[in-house]
Amino acid sequence: MMPMGKELDDFIEASGLLEYDPKKITEIYKGAPLRLLRRLWQTLIPLGLFLIGVGVDKIFGQLDNKEHSKERAKEFTNLLVYLGPAFIKAGQALSTRPDIIPQVVLDELSQLQDQLPGFNCDLAMACIEEDLGEQIETIFKTLEKEPISAASLGQVHQGILKSGEKVAVKIQRPGLREQITLDLYIVRNIASWMNKNIKLIKSDLVALIDELGKRIFEEMDYLNEANNAERFKKLHQHNNKIAIPKIYRHATSRRILTMEWIEGVKLTNIQAIKSLGIDPNEMVKIGVDCSLQQLLEHGFFHADPHPGNLLALKDGRLCYLDFGMMSEVSRDSRTGLIQAVVHLVNRNFNKLSKDFVKLGFLDKDIDLTPIIPAFEIVFKNAIDVGVEKMDFKSVTDDLSGVMYEFPFRVPPYYALIIRSLITLEGIALNVDPNFKILGAAYPYFARRLMEDPDPQLRKSLQEMVFDGDAFSWNNFEDLLQSAGSQATLNIDLLIDQVLDFLFSKNGGVLRKEIINATINNMDNISWKLIKKLKSKLSRKSHVSLTEIKSLRNLPKIINKIPGFKVEIILKRVPRFLFEKEGRKMALKIAQGITEKSIVRLIRISANGRR
């Protein structure tokens, strides 16, 4: 029913809000008591009855029963769907907040489907003409009236433009902005009351709702989604394995989005992908590599990669759809995430806890003493099996318990990253039951450590390849091989980074290892020749492999990298000769060999006189 009088004015005012503004929303609905009361009745009564039921369960100890708790969590999820779009979005936001919600509820909320029945097709057609300011016939050659899919914010119709291109037209639900603003106002006030009256809640629920409101308003602006799609396409324009649909700006507005129609197969439909002559595992690899590039390189990532938004195309490309939910990760946060992985792999839980402070999970003045052993309990078993076999979902579930117990607050970007990676891992497990997202991600982390000139990552690289003051050839080999497994690895750049490290002030120990190994190797070879020439060998001489191991390690490791050629090293010989530290190394090697040769000659002479 259309609101009347003052309520109509408030309805129109709410529909004109283009950005989330809690103060403005409060002003609007404080002046619309009848509309507010009606919605409160529709929402608070079912929510109140549900909470009373949970309270009774708690009194009688029924929540201790795992199956009963799961049923209650499922009931809560269904209730959110019944209450409408804002509550569905709130549930999705809570599904990534282990600092607020217990694990049993998180599991159910993570399966929350953003699907609702479609709305009246005549209203949809009217919305197009109102927003685009033209008759449908002047824009489209044909436009199907019945939607092919519908979600909480809108529905999608198939059509053909006058120019002949086949398109997907997304149309927003009429009155959505007004309903969303009213529900956000109600939910925000509930959150405020809970923060003040329920002491067990440590996180700022009002801040969570404000972040949610901001994201929903961004999603409701289809011009923003069009901008996201074009930005995403530009960032991945050089990747011939990724496809992004074209946006048709002349048929796009804040409530209407017209984009290229893409024929493809959902990644979960393995048989259909195989029928295209495509390896499903290759599709998953493309998706994982692209997601890691988004997170760690571009800092602009698709936060909703569910099966409906990822299509395998017959030409072997992976297509991304729906750019309403995007997020950004700052350069510092990206660096911080990589540093945290290094400290995790090195089992340095003290530094790992400090990483969580830097990343915004914990206050700077928090006492980390009890958190460090909690991290050790969570991560120790996972690390023992190796990064490549680490179960990401299991680790995040265990970490959720720590976050719920201690005063963590989950930054919005991290919540979306976790949601994105868990969704991606779920898709991959459908293809390969043994898939591990962290195992797939580690080579990308290794590559960033080797290639990125960021001073903080240079320090992390040093931490990775040194065991105390000793250079760890095993760690260095693992890192190089992991980085080398990346198909997009720039080998020339990697070799330059190795040389940069060798000639840097932090490369002193590595230079010393190479100098000593070269001297010992050359001395052994020369001594063997002398013995042969003098025919004084009573038995076959032995050259200690352990002495020359360090010298052999570097070229041996580098030679394992896919695409490596000897020419890559040879063309860097001039750099070695012109580098100050390179010349010093050559001089020390020459001096060492000379000194050892003189000592050997003196010993030979002394033995001869005797």
Secondary structure, 3 states (H helix, E strand, C coil): CCCCHHHHHHHHHHHCCCCCCHHHHHHHHHCCHHHHHHHHHHHHHHHHHHHHHHHHHHHCCHHHCHHHHHHHHHHHHHHHHHHCHHHHHHHHHHCCCCCCCCHHHHHHHCCCCCECCCCCHHHHHHHHHHHHCCCHHHHEEEECCCCCEEECCEEEEEEEECCCCEEEEEEECCCHHHHHHHHHHHHHHHHHHHHHHCCCCCCCHHHHHHHHHHHHHHHHCHHHHHHHHHHHHHHCCCCCCEECCCECHHHCCCCEEEEECCCCEECCCHHHHHHCCCCHHHHHHHHHHHHHHHHHHHCEEECCCCHHHEEECCCCCEEECCCCCEEECCHHHHHHHHHHHHHHHCCCHHHHHHHHHHCCCCCCCCCCCCHHHHHHHHHHHHHHCCHHHCCHHHHHHHHHHHHHHCCCCCCHHHHHHHHHHHHHHHHHHHHCCCCCHHHHHHHHHHHHHHHCCCHHHHHHHHHHHEECCEECHHHHHHHHHHHHCCCCCCHHHHHHHHHHHHHCHHHHHHHHHHHHHHHHHHHHHHHHHHHHHHCCCCCCCCCCHHHHHHHHHHHHHHHCCCCCCHHHHHCCHHHHHHCHHHHHHHHHHHHHHHHHHHHHHHHHHHHHHC
